[in-house]
Structures are given as C-alpha cells and as structure tokens.
Amino acid sequence: MNRNSQKYPSKWQRVQETILFNLSKGIPTSIGVKLRNLLYRNIFAKIGKSVRIQYGVEFIEPSCIEIGNNVAIFRGVNINANGHQNNKIYLADGVVIDYGVDIRSLINTSIYIDKDTFIGPYVCMAGPGNIKIGKNCLIASHTGIFANNHIYSDPTQSIESQGVTCQGIVIEDDCWLGSGVKVLDGVTIGKGSVIGAGSVVTKDIPAFSIAVGVPARVIKSRKAKEFIDSRLQGIGGERQPSS
C-alpha cells in the first residue's frame, strides 16, 4: 500500500520502521541492495526502479521521502524528514548521493533535488526553509546549504529564543559548487554558475557567473571572454567613467 494514502505514521508504525531499517540497513553487497528495495517500498512515499541504497544509510520518517528511478545513495548517508507531516524530500531520477551526506528537512520543509544531480561526500543541507537544486548540478564535498539563519537583533534576549529566518535557497540547473562552499538562506544561484571552493554565498548570483571569495563575488561571466569589473555587477559601487 502506498504511504501517500495513509495518515501521518503512528508511534507503532515508527517502531516498525525502525526495526525494519535496523535489520536491513547493515546488509552489504548486492543482496542487501535488493532486499532494501523490496522492503522499503512499503514504507516510503515512493521508490522508483533500479534504486541502489548501500548499507549503513539512515532514513527518518520515510513516509515523507520520495526517490525516483536510477538513484544511488552511498554509505553513511542520513536523510531526515522528521518534524512535520508536511515535510517532503524528493530525489529525482538519476540523483547520486555520495558518502556521509546529511539532509534534514525540519519543519514544513521541501527539499527537492532534480534529475542527474550529484551531491558529493559529506555535504550538509538543512531547512526549515525550502531547498531546490536543479538538474545536472555538481555539489562538491563538504558543501553546506543552510536554508535558515538565526535572528540576533535583540541583545537582551538569547539568540536561540529569537528564532530563525527561512527564506529558502534555489540552485538552478547546471551549477557547480566547489568543495567547502557555504550557501546561506535567501540565496538564488543562477543557471550554469560556478562557485569557487571555500566561498560563502550570501546574496544572489546571476546566471552563468563565476563567483569566489568570502563573501562570494562575481569575477567572470561564462558568456564573456573577458573578466567583468565587479562594479558592473552592483557589488563594488557605481560604474566609473572610462578615460
């Protein structure tokens, strides 16, 4: 029975899911992959064809998780949709989730990873803002995508008590984020952009841009042969008159 037609899982259903995961997640080799595909179909919102889930993968609240066709999920991955029945994590066809990736939806959160996107080792992404990653993206190791930001405007209160923003993050199709990039809440990275390793993206990046630094600044357009003066991108002041 498809879990989309059921109510939010009861405590007993969660106990059953936990037992099932603990029994099946540690079985290595192709036998474990086939067994997990068979057993998980009854508790996930959706699992497509030719899905390869290696041993040691942790899923929490699978009724909120959809997995498309030809998806590969490697060892040590944690995918957590716990916190609210409106959460949704969707991995489209051909997505690859490499070792040690941590995906957390938190509250009222949609995390959508589109077709043929690669998520590198030890990437972390978390709501409660929505996250959408487009098609054919390359997200390198140790990247952080955080759709939340602590409010700290009132010094008389603890930072924890002031809540968070959750504007959401969009990474459009065919983007490449180098190792260790950090993407902060409220950012859109335009189609075809490249973000240099170790950069911190704090504001929108136009399509087909190359951006580097802390904070990330556009240094070049993939559409042009020459470097772009950062002032023309609105991040260094007004354009200076030519001599």
C-alpha positions as CSV (number, residue, x, y, z in Angstrom):
1,M,0.0,0.0,0.0
2,N,1.3,3.5,-0.9
3,R,2.0,5.6,2.1
4,N,0.7,8.7,0.3
5,S,-2.8,7.4,1.1
6,Q,-2.2,7.0,4.8
7,K,-2.2,9.4,7.7
8,Y,0.9,10.6,9.4
9,P,2.6,7.5,10.8
10,S,1.6,6.4,14.3
11,K,4.1,5.7,17.1
12,W,3.7,2.0,16.4
13,Q,4.4,2.4,12.7
14,R,7.6,4.3,13.6
15,V,8.7,1.5,15.8
16,Q,8.1,-1.0,13.0
17,E,10.0,1.2,10.5
18,T,12.9,1.5,13.0
19,I,13.1,-2.3,13.4
20,L,12.9,-2.8,9.6
21,F,15.7,-0.3,9.0
22,N,18.0,-1.7,11.7
23,L,17.5,-5.3,10.3
24,S,18.1,-4.4,6.7
25,K,20.4,-1.3,6.5
26,G,23.6,-3.2,7.6
27,I,23.4,-6.0,5.0
28,P,26.3,-5.4,2.4
29,T,26.7,-6.5,-1.2
30,S,24.0,-6.7,-3.9
31,I,21.9,-8.9,-1.7
32,G,21.4,-6.1,0.7
33,V,20.6,-3.6,-2.1
34,K,17.9,-5.9,-3.5
35,L,16.4,-6.6,0.0
36,R,16.2,-3.0,0.9
37,N,14.5,-2.1,-2.4
38,L,11.9,-4.8,-1.7
39,L,11.3,-3.9,2.0
40,Y,11.4,-0.1,1.7
41,R,8.7,0.1,-0.9
42,N,6.0,-0.4,1.7
43,I,7.1,2.4,4.0
44,F,8.4,5.2,1.7
45,A,6.2,7.7,-0.1
46,K,7.7,6.4,-3.3
47,I,10.7,4.4,-4.5
48,G,11.4,4.1,-8.3
49,K,13.1,1.5,-10.3
50,S,16.8,0.5,-10.2
51,V,17.4,2.3,-6.9
52,R,20.8,1.4,-5.2
53,I,20.9,2.1,-1.5
54,Q,24.1,0.9,0.1
55,Y,24.3,-0.4,3.6
56,G,24.5,1.9,6.6
57,V,22.1,4.5,5.1
58,E,19.8,6.1,7.8
59,F,16.3,7.3,6.8
60,I,14.0,9.1,9.3
61,E,10.3,9.5,8.5
62,P,10.3,7.6,5.2
63,S,6.6,8.4,4.5
64,C,7.8,11.9,3.6
65,I,10.6,10.8,1.3
66,E,10.3,10.1,-2.5
67,I,13.0,8.5,-4.5
68,G,13.0,8.4,-8.3
69,N,14.5,5.9,-10.8
70,N,18.2,5.0,-11.0
71,V,19.0,6.9,-7.8
72,A,22.2,5.9,-5.9
73,I,22.7,6.5,-2.2
74,F,26.1,5.6,-0.7
75,R,27.2,4.5,2.8
76,G,26.8,6.8,5.8
77,V,24.1,9.0,4.3
78,N,21.4,10.4,6.7
79,I,18.1,11.6,5.2
80,N,15.8,13.0,7.9
81,A,12.3,14.2,7.1
82,N,11.2,14.1,10.7
83,G,9.4,17.0,12.4
84,H,6.2,17.6,10.5
85,Q,3.8,15.7,8.2
86,N,4.2,18.5,5.6
87,N,7.9,17.8,5.1
88,K,9.0,16.4,1.8
89,I,12.3,15.2,0.5
90,Y,12.4,14.3,-3.2
91,L,15.3,12.8,-5.1
92,A,14.6,12.8,-8.8
93,D,15.7,10.3,-11.4
94,G,19.5,9.7,-11.7
95,V,20.4,11.6,-8.5
96,V,23.6,10.4,-6.7
97,I,24.1,11.0,-3.0
98,D,27.7,10.2,-2.0
99,Y,29.2,9.1,1.3
100,G,28.3,10.8,4.5
101,V,25.7,13.3,3.2
102,D,23.3,14.8,5.8
103,I,19.9,16.0,4.6
104,R,17.5,17.4,7.1
105,S,14.1,18.9,6.3
106,L,13.0,20.1,9.8
107,I,9.5,21.8,9.9
108,N,7.2,22.4,6.9
109,T,10.2,21.9,4.5
110,S,10.5,20.8,1.0
111,I,13.9,19.7,-0.2
112,Y,13.9,18.9,-4.0
113,I,17.0,17.6,-5.8
114,D,16.3,17.4,-9.6
115,K,17.5,14.9,-12.2
116,D,21.1,13.7,-12.6
117,T,22.5,15.9,-9.9
118,F,25.5,14.8,-7.9
119,I,25.8,15.5,-4.2
120,G,29.4,15.0,-3.1
121,P,30.7,13.4,0.1
122,Y,29.8,15.0,3.5
123,V,27.6,17.7,2.1
124,C,25.1,19.1,4.6
125,M,21.8,20.7,3.7
126,A,19.0,21.7,6.1
127,G,15.7,23.6,6.3
128,P,13.4,24.9,7.7
129,G,13.4,27.0,4.5
130,N,12.8,25.1,1.3
131,I,15.7,24.0,-0.8
132,K,15.6,23.3,-4.6
133,I,18.6,22.1,-6.5
134,G,18.2,21.9,-10.3
135,K,19.2,19.4,-12.9
136,N,22.7,18.3,-13.7
137,C,24.3,20.1,-10.8
138,L,27.6,19.2,-9.2
139,I,27.8,19.9,-5.5
140,A,31.3,19.1,-4.2
141,S,32.4,17.6,-0.9
142,H,31.8,19.4,2.5
143,T,29.5,22.0,1.0
144,G,26.8,23.4,3.3
145,I,23.4,24.5,2.1
146,F,21.6,26.1,5.0
147,A,18.1,27.5,4.5
148,N,17.9,29.1,7.9
149,N,19.6,31.9,9.7
150,H,19.5,32.9,13.4
151,I,17.9,36.2,14.3
152,Y,20.1,38.1,16.8
153,S,18.9,41.7,16.6
154,D,17.9,41.9,20.3
155,P,21.0,41.7,22.6
156,T,18.7,41.4,25.7
157,Q,17.5,38.0,24.6
158,S,19.3,34.8,23.9
159,I,20.0,34.2,20.2
160,E,18.2,30.8,20.4
161,S,15.0,32.4,21.6
162,Q,14.8,34.9,18.8
163,G,14.0,32.3,16.1
164,V,15.3,32.0,12.6
165,T,14.7,33.2,9.1
166,C,13.7,30.6,6.5
167,Q,13.5,32.3,3.1
168,G,14.7,29.3,1.2
169,I,17.5,28.5,-1.3
170,V,17.4,27.9,-5.1
171,I,20.3,26.5,-7.0
172,E,19.3,26.4,-10.7
173,D,20.3,23.9,-13.4
174,D,23.8,23.0,-14.3
175,C,25.6,24.7,-11.4
176,W,29.0,23.6,-10.0
177,L,29.8,24.3,-6.4
178,G,33.4,23.6,-5.4
179,S,34.5,21.9,-2.2
180,G,33.6,23.6,1.1
181,V,31.2,26.2,-0.4
182,K,28.6,27.6,2.0
183,V,25.2,28.8,0.7
184,L,23.2,30.9,3.2
185,D,19.4,31.5,3.5
186,G,17.6,33.5,0.9
187,V,20.1,33.0,-1.9
188,T,19.4,32.0,-5.6
189,I,22.3,30.8,-7.7
190,G,21.6,31.3,-11.3
191,K,21.7,28.6,-14.0
192,G,25.1,27.5,-15.2
193,S,27.1,29.2,-12.4
194,V,30.3,28.1,-10.9
195,I,31.1,28.9,-7.2
196,G,34.8,28.6,-6.2
197,A,36.0,26.3,-3.4
198,G,35.6,27.7,0.1
199,S,33.3,30.6,-1.0
200,V,30.4,31.8,1.1
201,V,27.4,32.8,-0.9
202,T,25.4,35.5,0.9
203,K,23.5,37.0,-2.0
204,D,22.0,36.1,-5.4
205,I,24.4,35.0,-8.1
206,P,23.4,35.8,-11.8
207,A,23.1,33.0,-14.3
208,F,26.4,31.8,-15.9
209,S,28.6,33.6,-13.4
210,I,31.9,32.5,-11.8
211,A,32.0,33.7,-8.2
212,V,34.6,33.3,-5.5
213,G,35.5,34.6,-2.0
214,V,34.1,35.4,1.4
215,P,31.5,36.7,0.7
216,A,31.3,35.4,-2.8
217,R,31.7,38.0,-5.6
218,V,31.2,37.6,-9.3
219,I,34.6,37.8,-11.1
220,K,33.7,36.4,-14.5
221,S,30.9,35.6,-16.8
222,R,30.8,32.3,-18.6
223,K,29.2,34.1,-21.5
224,A,32.1,36.6,-21.9
225,K,35.8,36.2,-22.8
226,E,37.0,39.0,-20.5
227,F,36.8,39.4,-16.8
228,I,33.9,41.5,-15.6
229,D,34.6,44.6,-13.4
230,S,32.8,43.7,-10.1
231,R,31.4,47.2,-10.1
232,L,29.3,46.4,-13.1
233,Q,27.7,43.6,-11.1
234,G,26.5,46.1,-8.4
235,I,28.7,44.7,-5.7
236,G,31.5,47.3,-5.7
237,G,29.8,50.6,-6.4
238,E,28.8,52.5,-9.5
239,R,30.4,52.2,-12.8
240,Q,33.4,54.5,-13.3
241,P,33.6,56.6,-16.4
242,S,36.1,55.5,-19.0
243,S,39.2,57.7,-19.6
